[in-house]
């Protein structure tokens, strides 16, 4: 069984017990959150597609940790002008585990 759920503007295909990294969530470690923007539910026999959301479906996740992603370098250069600029950042992520899928 899997579902497609919208978590903070990103769509994820998740199944029970799966771990994934999402944009940073302001929640305590070990806390449980519910996401109700479920767009598709596949229970192995029947596929339910929402218009746009599936009624009564939700995904319960537990926050495992808060981490930083890999460094992303942004390099800008203007040719023949001697101008170049290097900038970089590390994206903040939260690791979550899917505890339960309710449909």
Steps between C-alpha positions, in 0.01 A plus 500: 500500500624848415367855487601825337500777759579871490743600777586870505446548127685185388333178391635170631410139424513333841420164655481395863834487683684707237748770602535818298652847516263798473555874535560601862193455721473704819422208731667326792699182445279196553175690445233368266345709224204439270490600134154499347583611144484148353456500123503128418454176695596157361413214736607223264153431362349837435649838408319805636584832336389819672345797332730663616523320840378164631241553774584355842852393407802610699862406564643493854878556523752520783785754496831312539764772460586841358798504262676718244527396137810502283658836422371660180741740328369783283767649273434809289741641242487770238744431221772748413402726792701341780183457706432177678308416815479177700214441736377187672254364750390180674129419497327408827312166497299292744515121487157345555371144512151404386322337794151451365289551189128553565252486214 
